[in-house]
């Protein structure tokens, strides 16, 4: 597993959820990179795998956020 | 201390990076800033992965835009978001739809601890702890 920048992750796993190990974040917790341990089009797959790790890890969706969607939360 | 975060103005909601601390470590996730949510909400999968058992939370009524349902309130060790950190923080466990592309909502029980400014002119959110005001 190799460390990738966030743009590389987006290009390699478009419109997928990824589980990142050793996530590289800034002070505001924006993700800039990490090691992709798991990727899937389904969020539930990533959540299931999250439980197998105890080190700091991140969940990230690589698609364009909110594309063609209206939110009323 | 005052913090300033930036957000993507091309999105149609404000997405905030967050860290959830639990018995099974730290998870970095994405929450939507939601002033319509009285309590911060986290998806069950995130809470379980962080080491919490949603079933052990206290029962509450959760009123959403379309229905009222029973949900669980849990105390988590710590939540970091937008440059601020809150310990022993109460969250409600509820799954947002997968299509939301979110892990939860950052609600008023977090925001009310700060003077919060949302500035669309420069796409920033400024949080100033009330104790500093």
N, CA and C atoms of all chains as a GROMACS GRO file, in nm:
protein
  618
    1UNK      N    1   0.085  -0.119   0.000
    1UNK     CA    2   0.000   0.000   0.000
    1UNK      C    3   0.089   0.124   0.000
    2UNK      N    4   0.059   0.213  -0.093
    2UNK     CA    5   0.144   0.331  -0.106
    2UNK      C    6   0.070   0.457  -0.058
    3UNK      N    7   0.148   0.551  -0.016
    3UNK     CA    8   0.092   0.679   0.026
    3UNK      C    9   0.062   0.762  -0.098
    4UNK      N   10  -0.060   0.817  -0.105
    4UNK     CA   11  -0.101   0.896  -0.220
    4UNK      C   12  -0.152   1.033  -0.175
    5UNK      N   13  -0.137   1.129  -0.265
    5UNK     CA   14  -0.197   1.260  -0.242
    5UNK      C   15  -0.346   1.250  -0.273
    6UNK      N   16  -0.424   1.342  -0.220
    6UNK     CA   17  -0.569   1.332  -0.234
    6UNK      C   18  -0.613   1.337  -0.380
    7UNK      N   19  -0.545   1.415  -0.462
    7UNK     CA   20  -0.581   1.422  -0.604
    7UNK      C   21  -0.556   1.288  -0.673
    8UNK      N   22  -0.448   1.222  -0.634
    8UNK     CA   23  -0.418   1.090  -0.691
    8UNK      C   24  -0.524   0.988  -0.647
    9UNK      N   25  -0.569   1.000  -0.524
    9UNK     CA   26  -0.672   0.908  -0.472
    9UNK      C   27  -0.803   0.930  -0.550
   10UNK      N   28  -0.835   1.055  -0.573
   10UNK     CA   29  -0.959   1.086  -0.648
   10UNK      C   30  -0.952   1.030  -0.790
   11UNK      N   31  -0.834   1.038  -0.852
   11UNK     CA   32  -0.819   0.989  -0.989
   11UNK      C   33  -0.820   0.837  -0.996
   12UNK      N   34  -0.761   0.775  -0.896
   12UNK     CA   35  -0.750   0.629  -0.896
   12UNK      C   36  -0.880   0.560  -0.855
   13UNK      N   37  -0.956   0.625  -0.766
   13UNK     CA   38  -1.079   0.565  -0.714
   13UNK      C   39  -1.195   0.664  -0.729
   14UNK      N   40  -1.233   0.699  -0.851
   14UNK     CA   41  -1.336   0.803  -0.868
   14UNK      C   42  -1.472   0.760  -0.814
   15UNK      N   43  -1.541   0.854  -0.750
   15UNK     CA   44  -1.677   0.832  -0.698
   15UNK      C   45  -1.685   0.710  -0.606
   16UNK      N   46  -1.583   0.693  -0.526
   16UNK     CA   47  -1.582   0.582  -0.430
   16UNK      C   48  -1.558   0.635  -0.288
   17UNK      N   49  -1.591   0.550  -0.194
   17UNK     CA   50  -1.554   0.575  -0.055
   17UNK      C   51  -1.420   0.507  -0.031
   18UNK      N   52  -1.333   0.573   0.044
   18UNK     CA   53  -1.204   0.512   0.076
   18UNK      C   54  -1.179   0.519   0.226
   19UNK      N   55  -1.109   0.419   0.275
   19UNK     CA   56  -1.060   0.418   0.414
   19UNK      C   57  -0.912   0.450   0.406
   20UNK      N   58  -0.873   0.559   0.465
   20UNK     CA   59  -0.734   0.603   0.460
   20UNK      C   60  -0.665   0.578   0.592
   21UNK      N   61  -0.549   0.515   0.584
   21UNK     CA   62  -0.464   0.502   0.702
   21UNK      C   63  -0.360   0.613   0.700
   22UNK      N   64  -0.313   0.649   0.817
   22UNK     CA   65  -0.217   0.759   0.831
   22UNK      C   66  -0.261   0.881   0.748
   23UNK      N   67  -0.387   0.923   0.766
   23UNK     CA   68  -0.435   1.036   0.686
   23UNK      C   69  -0.354   1.162   0.714
   24UNK      N   70  -0.320   1.229   0.605
   24UNK     CA   71  -0.248   1.355   0.618
   24UNK      C   72  -0.354   1.466   0.619
   25UNK      N   73  -0.362   1.538   0.728
   25UNK     CA   74  -0.463   1.644   0.740
   25UNK      C   75  -0.396   1.774   0.782
   26UNK      N   76  -0.466   1.884   0.757
   26UNK     CA   77  -0.416   2.010   0.810
   26UNK      C   78  -0.486   2.037   0.943
   27UNK      N   79  -0.463   2.154   0.995
   27UNK     CA   80  -0.516   2.190   1.127
   27UNK      C   81  -0.669   2.186   1.129
   28UNK      N   82  -0.728   2.211   1.013
   28UNK     CA   83  -0.875   2.213   1.004
   28UNK      C   84  -0.932   2.079   0.960
   29UNK      N   85  -0.845   1.978   0.959
   29UNK     CA   86  -0.884   1.840   0.929
   29UNK      C   87  -0.930   1.819   0.785
   30UNK      N   88  -0.884   1.905   0.696
   30UNK     CA   89  -0.901   1.878   0.553
   30UNK      C   90  -0.799   1.770   0.516
   31UNK      N   91  -0.843   1.672   0.440
   31UNK     CA   92  -0.756   1.559   0.408
   31UNK      C   93  -0.672   1.589   0.284
   32UNK      N   94  -0.542   1.568   0.295
   32UNK     CA   95  -0.450   1.594   0.183
   32UNK      C   96  -0.386   1.467   0.126
   33UNK      N   97  -0.402   1.356   0.195
   33UNK     CA   98  -0.344   1.233   0.144
   33UNK      C   99  -0.355   1.122   0.246
   34UNK      N  100  -0.300   1.006   0.209
   34UNK     CA  101  -0.303   0.893   0.301
   34UNK      C  102  -0.280   0.764   0.227
   35UNK      N  103  -0.289   0.656   0.298
   35UNK     CA  104  -0.271   0.521   0.241
   35UNK      C  105  -0.409   0.457   0.228
   36UNK      N  106  -0.447   0.423   0.105
   36UNK     CA  107  -0.579   0.365   0.083
   36UNK      C  108  -0.577   0.218   0.125
   37UNK      N  109  -0.649   0.188   0.232
   37UNK     CA  110  -0.655   0.050   0.281
   37UNK      C  111  -0.771  -0.024   0.217
   38UNK      N  112  -0.882   0.047   0.195
   38UNK     CA  113  -1.003  -0.013   0.139
   38UNK      C  114  -1.070   0.091   0.050
   39UNK      N  115  -1.130   0.048  -0.059
   39UNK     CA  116  -1.212   0.138  -0.139
   39UNK      C  117  -1.335   0.064  -0.187
   40UNK      N  118  -1.445   0.137  -0.199
   40UNK     CA  119  -1.571   0.074  -0.238
   40UNK      C  120  -1.670   0.182  -0.280
   41UNK      N  121  -1.761   0.147  -0.371
   41UNK     CA  122  -1.868   0.243  -0.402
   41UNK      C  123  -1.966   0.256  -0.287
   42UNK      N  124  -1.961   0.160  -0.192
   42UNK     CA  125  -2.058   0.159  -0.083
   42UNK      C  126  -1.996   0.206   0.049
   43UNK      N  127  -2.057   0.304   0.110
   43UNK     CA  128  -2.009   0.356   0.239
   43UNK      C  129  -2.011   0.248   0.346
   44UNK      N  130  -2.112   0.162   0.341
   44UNK     CA  131  -2.125   0.059   0.444
   44UNK      C  132  -2.004  -0.035   0.444
   45UNK      N  133  -1.946  -0.059   0.327
   45UNK     CA  134  -1.826  -0.145   0.321
   45UNK      C  135  -1.711  -0.080   0.398
   46UNK      N  136  -1.700   0.050   0.383
   46UNK     CA  137  -1.590   0.121   0.449
   46UNK      C  138  -1.613   0.124   0.601
   47UNK      N  139  -1.736   0.151   0.641
   47UNK     CA  140  -1.765   0.153   0.785
   47UNK      C  141  -1.736   0.016   0.847
   48UNK      N  142  -1.770  -0.091   0.775
   48UNK     CA  143  -1.745  -0.227   0.829
   48UNK      C  144  -1.596  -0.250   0.849
   49UNK      N  145  -1.516  -0.202   0.756
   49UNK     CA  146  -1.370  -0.222   0.766
   49UNK      C  147  -1.306  -0.130   0.869
   50UNK      N  148  -1.366  -0.016   0.893
   50UNK     CA  149  -1.311   0.080   0.990
   50UNK      C  150  -1.288   0.016   1.126
   51UNK      N  151  -1.375  -0.078   1.159
   51UNK     CA  152  -1.368  -0.139   1.292
   51UNK      C  153  -1.246  -0.227   1.310
   52UNK      N  154  -1.180  -0.263   1.199
   52UNK     CA  155  -1.065  -0.352   1.208
   52UNK      C  156  -0.934  -0.278   1.236
   53UNK      N  157  -0.942  -0.148   1.247
   53UNK     CA  158  -0.821  -0.068   1.270
   53UNK      C  159  -0.838   0.012   1.399
   54UNK      N  160  -0.728   0.039   1.465
   54UNK     CA  161  -0.735   0.124   1.584
   54UNK      C  162  -0.648   0.249   1.569
   55UNK      N  163  -0.562   0.248   1.466
   55UNK     CA  164  -0.480   0.367   1.446
   55UNK      C  165  -0.568   0.479   1.388
   56UNK      N  166  -0.519   0.600   1.392
   56UNK     CA  167  -0.594   0.712   1.334
   56UNK      C  168  -0.621   0.681   1.186
   57UNK      N  169  -0.748   0.695   1.147
   57UNK     CA  170  -0.786   0.663   1.010
   57UNK      C  171  -0.896   0.758   0.967
   58UNK      N  172  -0.920   0.761   0.834
   58UNK     CA  173  -1.017   0.855   0.780
   58UNK      C  174  -1.111   0.788   0.682
   59UNK      N  175  -1.233   0.841   0.676
   59UNK     CA  176  -1.330   0.802   0.575
   59UNK      C  177  -1.339   0.919   0.478
   60UNK      N  178  -1.337   0.888   0.348
   60UNK     CA  179  -1.338   0.997   0.251
   60UNK      C  180  -1.415   0.955   0.126
   61UNK      N  181  -1.499   1.044   0.076
   61UNK     CA  182  -1.570   1.019  -0.049
   61UNK      C  183  -1.499   1.097  -0.159
   62UNK      N  184  -1.462   1.028  -0.268
   62UNK     CA  185  -1.378   1.091  -0.369
   62UNK      C  186  -1.457   1.167  -0.475
   63UNK      N  187  -1.589   1.151  -0.476
   63UNK     CA  188  -1.669   1.216  -0.580
   63UNK      C  189  -1.689   1.364  -0.552
   64UNK      N  190  -1.758   1.427  -0.645
   64UNK     CA  191  -1.789   1.569  -0.626
   64UNK      C  192  -1.902   1.580  -0.527
   65UNK      N  193  -1.873   1.643  -0.417
   65UNK     CA  194  -1.967   1.648  -0.306
   65UNK      C  195  -2.093   1.727  -0.344
   66UNK      N  196  -2.207   1.665  -0.318
   66UNK     CA  197  -2.334   1.734  -0.337
   66UNK      C  198  -2.376   1.753  -0.482
   67UNK      N  199  -2.311   1.681  -0.574
   67UNK     CA  200  -2.341   1.698  -0.716
   67UNK      C  201  -2.485   1.654  -0.745
   68UNK      N  202  -2.559   1.741  -0.810
   68UNK     CA  203  -2.698   1.714  -0.848
   68UNK      C  204  -2.785   1.673  -0.729
   69UNK      N  205  -2.756   1.734  -0.614
   69UNK     CA  206  -2.835   1.700  -0.495
   69UNK      C  207  -2.881   1.827  -0.425
   70UNK      N  208  -2.996   1.817  -0.362
   70UNK     CA  209  -3.043   1.925  -0.276
   70UNK      C  210  -3.055   1.866  -0.136
   71UNK      N  211  -3.002   1.936  -0.037
   71UNK     CA  212  -3.005   1.887   0.100
   71UNK      C  213  -3.109   1.963   0.182
   72UNK      N  214  -3.189   1.890   0.258
   72UNK     CA  215  -3.278   1.951   0.357
   72UNK      C  216  -3.263   1.866   0.482
   73UNK      N  217  -3.158   1.891   0.556
   73UNK     CA  218  -3.121   1.802   0.668
   73UNK      C  219  -3.195   1.842   0.796
   74UNK      N  220  -0.929   2.981   2.198
   74UNK     CA  221  -0.866   3.062   2.095
   74UNK      C  222  -0.950   3.058   1.967
   75UNK      N  223  -0.958   3.170   1.901
   75UNK     CA  224  -1.038   3.179   1.779
   75UNK      C  225  -0.979   3.088   1.669
   76UNK      N  226  -1.067   3.025   1.591
   76UNK     CA  227  -1.020   2.945   1.479
   76UNK      C  228  -1.092   2.987   1.353
   77UNK      N  229  -1.028   2.961   1.239
   77UNK     CA  230  -1.090   2.995   1.111
   77UNK      C  231  -1.072   2.880   1.014
   78UNK      N  232  -1.185   2.830   0.964
   78UNK     CA  233  -1.183   2.719   0.869
   78UNK      C  234  -1.233   2.771   0.734
   79UNK      N  235  -1.201   2.699   0.630
   79UNK     CA  236  -1.251   2.737   0.498
   79UNK      C  237  -1.343   2.627   0.448
   80UNK      N  238  -1.434   2.665   0.359
   80UNK     CA  239  -1.519   2.563   0.299
   80UNK      C  240  -1.530   2.587   0.150
   81UNK      N  241  -1.578   2.484   0.080
   81UNK     CA  242  -1.588   2.487  -0.066
   81UNK      C  243  -1.721   2.552  -0.104
   82UNK      N  244  -1.715   2.667  -0.165
   82UNK     CA  245  -1.839   2.738  -0.198
   82UNK      C  246  -1.913   2.674  -0.315
   83UNK      N  247  -1.846   2.581  -0.386
   83UNK     CA  248  -1.915   2.518  -0.499
   83UNK      C  249  -2.013   2.410  -0.450
   84UNK      N  250  -1.995   2.363  -0.330
   84UNK     CA  251  -2.088   2.266  -0.273
   84UNK      C  252  -2.214   2.337  -0.226
   85UNK      N  253  -2.323   2.261  -0.209
   85UNK     CA  254  -2.445   2.327  -0.168
   85UNK      C  255  -2.472   2.314  -0.018
   86UNK      N  256  -2.379   2.257   0.055
   86UNK     CA  257  -2.381   2.267   0.201
   86UNK      C  258  -2.238   2.287   0.249
   87UNK      N  259  -2.224   2.319   0.376
   87UNK     CA  260  -2.090   2.345   0.431
   87UNK      C  261  -2.040   2.217   0.496
   88UNK      N  262  -1.936   2.162   0.438
   88UNK     CA  263  -1.880   2.036   0.487
   88UNK      C  264  -1.757   2.067   0.573
   89UNK      N  265  -1.754   2.005   0.691
   89UNK     CA  266  -1.650   2.031   0.790
   89UNK      C  267  -1.576   1.900   0.819
   90UNK      N  268  -1.445   1.906   0.823
   90UNK     CA  269  -1.367   1.791   0.866
   90UNK      C  270  -1.377   1.778   1.018
   91UNK      N  271  -1.386   1.654   1.066
   91UNK     CA  272  -1.400   1.633   1.210
   91UNK      C  273  -1.319   1.512   1.253
   92UNK      N  274  -1.278   1.512   1.379
   92UNK     CA  275  -1.214   1.394   1.438
   92UNK      C  276  -1.300   1.346   1.553
   93UNK      N  277  -1.332   1.216   1.548
   93UNK     CA  278  -1.411   1.154   1.655
   93UNK      C  279  -1.315   1.067   1.736
   94UNK      N  280  -1.304   1.096   1.864
   94UNK     CA  281  -1.215   1.021   1.952
   94UNK      C  282  -1.296   0.918   2.029
   95UNK      N  283  -1.245   0.796   2.035
   95UNK     CA  284  -1.314   0.692   2.110
   95UNK      C  285  -1.219   0.588   2.163
   96UNK      N  286  -1.273   0.487   2.231
   96UNK     CA  287  -1.188   0.381   2.287
   96UNK      C  288  -1.108   0.307   2.182
   97UNK      N  289  -1.155   0.308   2.057
   97UNK     CA  290  -1.082   0.241   1.950
   97UNK      C  291  -1.017   0.341   1.854
   98UNK      N  292  -0.972   0.450   1.909
   98UNK     CA  293  -0.892   0.542   1.832
   98UNK      C  294  -0.966   0.661   1.775
   99UNK      N  295  -0.900   0.723   1.678
   99UNK     CA  296  -0.949   0.849   1.620
   99UNK      C  297  -0.990   0.825   1.475
  100UNK      N  298  -1.107   0.878   1.440
  100UNK     CA  299  -1.155   0.868   1.302
  100UNK      C  300  -1.178   1.008   1.246
  101UNK      N  301  -1.120   1.032   1.128
  101UNK     CA  302  -1.142   1.159   1.059
  101UNK      C  303  -1.262   1.140   0.967
  102UNK      N  304  -1.360   1.229   0.977
  102UNK     CA  305  -1.485   1.213   0.903
  102UNK      C  306  -1.533   1.347   0.852
  103UNK      N  307  -1.640   1.344   0.773
  103UNK     CA  308  -1.697   1.466   0.716
  103UNK      C  309  -1.836   1.490   0.772
  104UNK      N  310  -1.856   1.607   0.828
  104UNK     CA  311  -1.987   1.645   0.882
  104UNK      C  312  -2.038   1.767   0.809
  105UNK      N  313  -2.169   1.781   0.800
  105UNK     CA  314  -2.227   1.904   0.745
  105UNK      C  315  -2.259   1.997   0.860
  106UNK      N  316  -2.223   2.121   0.845
  106UNK     CA  317  -2.261   2.220   0.946
  106UNK      C  318  -2.412   2.241   0.932
  107UNK      N  319  -2.484   2.221   1.041
  107UNK     CA  320  -2.631   2.225   1.034
  107UNK      C  321  -2.688   2.299   1.154
  108UNK      N  322  -2.724   2.424   1.133
  108UNK     CA  323  -2.782   2.502   1.243
  108UNK      C  324  -2.925   2.458   1.272
  109UNK      N  325  -2.980   2.370   1.189
  109UNK     CA  326  -3.113   2.317   1.216
  109UNK      C  327  -3.109   2.190   1.299
  110UNK      N  328  -2.991   2.143   1.331
  110UNK     CA  329  -2.977   2.021   1.414
  110UNK      C  330  -2.944   2.064   1.556
  111UNK      N  331  -3.030   2.032   1.650
  111UNK     CA  332  -3.004   2.074   1.789
  111UNK      C  333  -2.885   2.000   1.847
  112UNK      N  334  -2.865   1.877   1.804
  112UNK     CA  335  -2.756   1.794   1.856
  112UNK      C  336  -2.674   1.739   1.740
  113UNK      N  337  -2.546   1.734   1.759
  113UNK     CA  338  -2.456   1.676   1.659
  113UNK      C  339  -2.492   1.529   1.637
  114UNK      N  340  -2.495   1.489   1.513
  114UNK     CA  341  -2.538   1.354   1.477
  114UNK      C  342  -2.424   1.279   1.409
  115UNK      N  343  -2.406   1.154   1.447
  115UNK     CA  344  -2.303   1.072   1.382
  115UNK      C  345  -2.366   0.940   1.336
  116UNK      N  346  -2.321   0.894   1.220
  116UNK     CA  347  -2.368   0.765   1.169
  116UNK      C  348  -2.322   0.653   1.263
  117UNK      N  349  -2.405   0.551   1.273
  117UNK     CA  350  -2.374   0.440   1.364
  117UNK      C  351  -2.241   0.374   1.331
  118UNK      N  352  -2.211   0.364   1.202
  118UNK     CA  353  -2.087   0.297   1.161
  118UNK      C  354  -1.963   0.369   1.212
  119UNK      N  355  -1.970   0.500   1.217
  119UNK     CA  356  -1.858   0.579   1.268
  119UNK      C  357  -1.845   0.558   1.419
  120UNK      N  358  -1.958   0.561   1.488
  120UNK     CA  359  -1.954   0.545   1.634
  120UNK      C  360  -1.904   0.406   1.673
  121UNK      N  361  -1.954   0.305   1.604
  121UNK     CA  362  -1.910   0.168   1.636
  121UNK      C  363  -1.760   0.154   1.611
  122UNK      N  364  -1.714   0.208   1.499
  122UNK     CA  365  -1.572   0.195   1.466
  122UNK      C  366  -1.484   0.267   1.568
  123UNK      N  367  -1.536   0.374   1.625
  123UNK     CA  368  -1.460   0.447   1.727
  123UNK      C  369  -1.467   0.378   1.863
  124UNK      N  370  -1.548   0.273   1.873
  124UNK     CA  371  -1.551   0.194   1.996
  124UNK      C  372  -1.672   0.217   2.084
  125UNK      N  373  -1.775   0.279   2.029
  125UNK     CA  374  -1.896   0.303   2.108
  125UNK      C  375  -2.005   0.204   2.065
  126UNK      N  376  -2.092   0.172   2.163
  126UNK     CA  377  -2.204   0.083   2.134
  126UNK      C  378  -2.331   0.167   2.137
  127UNK      N  379  -2.386   0.198   2.019
  127UNK     CA  380  -2.505   0.282   2.016
  127UNK      C  381  -2.620   0.227   2.101
  128UNK      N  382  -2.628   0.096   2.113
  128UNK     CA  383  -2.738   0.036   2.189
  128UNK      C  384  -2.733   0.073   2.337
  129UNK      N  385  -2.616   0.114   2.382
  129UNK     CA  386  -2.601   0.150   2.525
  129UNK      C  387  -2.632   0.297   2.553
  130UNK      N  388  -2.668   0.370   2.450
  130UNK     CA  389  -2.702   0.511   2.469
  130UNK      C  390  -2.841   0.528   2.527
  131UNK      N  391  -2.870   0.647   2.574
  131UNK     CA  392  -3.004   0.672   2.628
  131UNK      C  393  -3.099   0.704   2.513
  132UNK      N  394  -3.224   0.666   2.532
  132UNK     CA  395  -3.322   0.681   2.425
  132UNK      C  396  -3.369   0.826   2.415
  133UNK      N  397  -3.392   0.871   2.293
  133UNK     CA  398  -3.445   1.005   2.273
  133UNK      C  399  -3.536   1.005   2.151
  134UNK      N  400  -3.615   1.110   2.136
  134UNK     CA  401  -3.697   1.125   2.018
  134UNK      C  402  -3.622   1.213   1.919
  135UNK      N  403  -3.611   1.169   1.798
  135UNK     CA  404  -3.541   1.244   1.695
  135UNK      C  405  -3.644   1.288   1.590
  136UNK      N  406  -3.656   1.419   1.577
  136UNK     CA  407  -3.752   1.475   1.481
  136UNK      C  408  -3.674   1.519   1.357
  137UNK      N  409  -3.701   1.454   1.246
  137UNK     CA  410  -3.633   1.490   1.121
  137UNK      C  411  -3.731   1.570   1.033
  138UNK      N  412  -3.688   1.603   0.914
  138UNK     CA  413  -3.774   1.679   0.824
  138UNK      C  414  -3.897   1.602   0.780
  139UNK      N  415  -3.894   1.471   0.793
  139UNK     CA  416  -4.005   1.392   0.740
  139UNK      C  417  -4.070   1.297   0.841
  140UNK      N  418  -4.006   1.278   0.955
  140UNK     CA  419  -4.062   1.181   1.049
  140UNK      C  420  -4.008   1.203   1.190
  141UNK      N  421  -4.067   1.131   1.285
  141UNK     CA  422  -4.015   1.128   1.422
  141UNK      C  423  -3.981   0.983   1.454
  142UNK      N  424  -3.864   0.963   1.511
  142UNK     CA  425  -3.824   0.826   1.541
  142UNK      C  426  -3.744   0.821   1.671
  143UNK      N  427  -3.718   0.701   1.715
  143UNK     CA  428  -3.639   0.682   1.837
  143UNK      C  429  -3.493   0.669   1.799
  144UNK      N  430  -3.408   0.739   1.873
  144UNK     CA  431  -3.264   0.731   1.848
  144UNK      C  432  -3.191   0.723   1.982
  145UNK      N  433  -3.061   0.707   1.976
  145UNK     CA  434  -2.980   0.693   2.098
  145UNK      C  435  -2.884   0.809   2.113
  146UNK      N  436  -2.877   0.861   2.235
  146UNK     CA  437  -2.781   0.966   2.269
  146UNK      C  438  -2.661   0.902   2.337
  147UNK      N  439  -2.543   0.945   2.295
  147UNK     CA  440  -2.420   0.889   2.351
  147UNK      C  441  -2.324   1.000   2.386
  148UNK      N  442  -2.243   0.976   2.487
  148UNK     CA  443  -2.137   1.069   2.523
  148UNK      C  444  -2.007   1.017   2.461
  149UNK      N  445  -1.943   1.100   2.379
  149UNK     CA  446  -1.814   1.057   2.323
  149UNK      C  447  -1.702   1.132   2.393
  150UNK      N  448  -1.583   1.074   2.385
  150UNK     CA  449  -1.469   1.130   2.458
  150UNK      C  450  -1.435   1.271   2.411
  151UNK      N  451  -1.437   1.289   2.278
  151UNK     CA  452  -1.393   1.419   2.224
  151UNK      C  453  -1.432   1.431   2.077
  152UNK      N  454  -1.468   1.554   2.040
  152UNK     CA  455  -1.493   1.584   1.899
  152UNK      C  456  -1.414   1.709   1.863
  153UNK      N  457  -1.336   1.699   1.758
  153UNK     CA  458  -1.264   1.815   1.704
  153UNK      C  459  -1.327   1.853   1.571
  154UNK      N  460  -1.348   1.983   1.551
  154UNK     CA  461  -1.401   2.031   1.424
  154UNK      C  462  -1.374   2.180   1.411
  155UNK      N  463  -1.348   2.222   1.289
  155UNK     CA  464  -1.328   2.364   1.258
  155UNK      C  465  -1.225   2.430   1.351
  156UNK      N  466  -1.124   2.354   1.388
  156UNK     CA  467  -1.017   2.410   1.470
  156UNK      C  468  -1.047   2.416   1.618
  157UNK      N  469  -1.157   2.357   1.659
  157UNK     CA  470  -1.194   2.357   1.801
  157UNK      C  471  -1.209   2.214   1.851
  158UNK      N  472  -1.200   2.199   1.981
  158UNK     CA  473  -1.205   2.067   2.042
  158UNK      C  474  -1.299   2.071   2.163
  159UNK      N  475  -1.388   1.971   2.170
  159UNK     CA  476  -1.480   1.964   2.284
  159UNK      C  477  -1.473   1.822   2.341
  160UNK      N  478  -1.451   1.813   2.471
  160UNK     CA  479  -1.443   1.682   2.536
  160UNK      C  480  -1.577   1.647   2.600
  161UNK      N  481  -1.597   1.517   2.621
  161UNK     CA  482  -1.720   1.465   2.683
  161UNK      C  483  -1.842   1.528   2.616
  162UNK      N  484  -1.860   1.491   2.493
  162UNK     CA  485  -1.954   1.560   2.406
  162UNK      C  486  -2.068   1.465   2.370
  163UNK      N  487  -2.191   1.519   2.377
  163UNK     CA  488  -2.309   1.436   2.350
  163UNK      C  489  -2.344   1.438   2.202
  164UNK      N  490  -2.367   1.320   2.146
  164UNK     CA  491  -2.408   1.309   2.006
  164UNK      C  492  -2.528   1.216   1.996
  165UNK      N  493  -2.603   1.232   1.890
  165UNK     CA  494  -2.711   1.139   1.865
  165UNK      C  495  -2.667   1.046   1.752
  166UNK      N  496  -2.701   0.920   1.768
  166UNK     CA  497  -2.665   0.818   1.668
  166UNK      C  498  -2.780   0.804   1.570
  167UNK      N  499  -2.754   0.835   1.445
  167UNK     CA  500  -2.856   0.819   1.341
  167UNK      C  501  -2.786   0.815   1.206
  168UNK      N  502  -2.828   0.727   1.120
  168UNK     CA  503  -2.764   0.713   0.990
  168UNK      C  504  -2.825   0.808   0.887
  169UNK      N  505  -2.744   0.897   0.837
  169UNK     CA  506  -2.785   0.974   0.720
  169UNK      C  507  -2.779   0.883   0.599
  170UNK      N  508  -2.863   0.908   0.499
  170UNK     CA  509  -2.858   0.821   0.380
  170UNK      C  510  -2.719   0.821   0.317
  171UNK      N  511  -2.683   0.707   0.260
  171UNK     CA  512  -2.551   0.694   0.197
  171UNK      C  513  -2.530   0.801   0.090
  172UNK      N  514  -2.636   0.836   0.019
  172UNK     CA  515  -2.626   0.938  -0.087
  172UNK      C  516  -2.589   1.076  -0.034
  173UNK      N  517  -2.604   1.095   0.096
  173UNK     CA  518  -2.569   1.226   0.153
  173UNK      C  519  -2.418   1.251   0.145
  174UNK      N  520  -2.341   1.144   0.134
  174UNK     CA  521  -2.194   1.154   0.131
  174UNK      C  522  -2.139   1.217   0.257
  175UNK      N  523  -2.211   1.200   0.366
  175UNK     CA  524  -2.173   1.259   0.494
  175UNK      C  525  -2.166   1.152   0.602
  176UNK      N  526  -2.085   1.180   0.703
  176UNK     CA  527  -2.076   1.091   0.819
  176UNK      C  528  -2.158   1.143   0.936
  177UNK      N  529  -2.216   1.261   0.920
  177UNK     CA  530  -2.297   1.315   1.027
  177UNK      C  531  -2.319   1.464   1.010
  178UNK      N  532  -2.376   1.523   1.116
  178UNK     CA  533  -2.408   1.666   1.115
  178UNK      C  534  -2.343   1.734   1.236
  179UNK      N  535  -2.284   1.848   1.214
  179UNK     CA  536  -2.230   1.927   1.324
  179UNK      C  537  -2.339   2.024   1.367
  180UNK      N  538  -2.397   1.997   1.483
  180UNK     CA  539  -2.516   2.070   1.526
  180UNK      C  540  -2.492   2.177   1.629
  181UNK      N  541  -2.603   2.230   1.678
  181UNK     CA  542  -2.596   2.347   1.766
  181UNK      C  543  -2.530   2.318   1.901
  182UNK      N  544  -2.534   2.194   1.947
  182UNK     CA  545  -2.470   2.170   2.078
  182UNK      C  546  -2.318   2.186   2.070
  183UNK      N  547  -2.262   2.185   1.949
  183UNK     CA  548  -2.121   2.220   1.930
  183UNK      C  549  -2.110   2.370   1.903
  184UNK      N  550  -2.189   2.418   1.809
  184UNK     CA  551  -2.177   2.558   1.765
  184UNK      C  552  -2.211   2.656   1.876
  185UNK      N  553  -2.300   2.616   1.969
  185UNK     CA  554  -2.343   2.710   2.074
  185UNK      C  555  -2.232   2.737   2.176
  186UNK      N  556  -2.125   2.664   2.168
  186UNK     CA  557  -2.012   2.689   2.258
  186UNK      C  558  -1.922   2.802   2.205
  187UNK      N  559  -1.957   2.853   2.088
  187UNK     CA  560  -1.873   2.952   2.020
  187UNK      C  561  -1.959   3.064   1.961
  188UNK      N  562  -1.898   3.180   1.945
  188UNK     CA  563  -1.956   3.278   1.854
  188UNK      C  564  -1.914   3.234   1.715
  189UNK      N  565  -2.013   3.202   1.634
  189UNK     CA  566  -1.984   3.142   1.503
  189UNK      C  567  -2.020   3.239   1.390
  190UNK      N  568  -1.925   3.261   1.303
  190UNK     CA  569  -1.949   3.345   1.185
  190UNK      C  570  -1.933   3.259   1.060
  191UNK      N  571  -2.029   3.269   0.970
  191UNK     CA  572  -2.016   3.204   0.839
  191UNK      C  573  -2.007   3.316   0.736
  192UNK      N  574  -1.893   3.322   0.668
  192UNK     CA  575  -1.868   3.430   0.574
  192UNK      C  576  -1.858   3.374   0.432
  193UNK      N  577  -1.962   3.396   0.354
  193UNK     CA  578  -1.959   3.346   0.216
  193UNK      C  579  -1.867   3.428   0.126
  194UNK      N  580  -1.843   3.554   0.163
  194UNK     CA  581  -1.760   3.639   0.077
  194UNK      C  582  -1.618   3.582   0.065
  195UNK      N  583  -1.568   3.521   0.171
  195UNK     CA  584  -1.434   3.460   0.162
  195UNK      C  585  -1.436   3.312   0.200
  196UNK      N  586  -1.555   3.252   0.203
  196UNK     CA  587  -1.573   3.108   0.228
  196UNK      C  588  -1.502   3.064   0.357
  197UNK      N  589  -1.529   3.135   0.464
  197UNK     CA  590  -1.468   3.099   0.592
  197UNK      C  591  -1.573   3.084   0.702
  198UNK      N  592  -1.537   3.005   0.799
  198UNK     CA  593  -1.616   2.991   0.921
  198UNK      C  594  -1.523   3.028   1.036
  199UNK      N  595  -1.567   3.117   1.119
  199UNK     CA  596  -1.485   3.161   1.232
  199UNK      C  597  -1.557   3.121   1.360
  200UNK      N  598  -1.484   3.051   1.447
  200UNK     CA  599  -1.540   3.011   1.576
  200UNK      C  600  -1.457   3.073   1.687
  201UNK      N  601  -1.525   3.145   1.774
  201UNK     CA  602  -1.457   3.207   1.888
  201UNK      C  603  -1.521   3.154   2.016
  202UNK      N  604  -1.444   3.086   2.101
  202UNK     CA  605  -1.503   3.031   2.224
  202UNK      C  606  -1.573   3.139   2.306
  203UNK      N  607  -1.690   3.106   2.359
  203UNK     CA  608  -1.767   3.207   2.434
  203UNK      C  609  -1.689   3.258   2.554
  204UNK      N  610  -1.608   3.171   2.613
  204UNK     CA  611  -1.533   3.214   2.732
  204UNK      C  612  -1.431   3.323   2.697
  205UNK      N  613  -1.395   3.336   2.567
  205UNK     CA  614  -1.302   3.440   2.524
  205UNK      C  615  -1.373   3.569   2.488
  206UNK      N  616  -1.509   3.560   2.477
  206UNK     CA  617  -1.584   3.676   2.427
  206UNK      C  618  -1.579   3.791   2.528
   0.00000   0.00000   0.00000
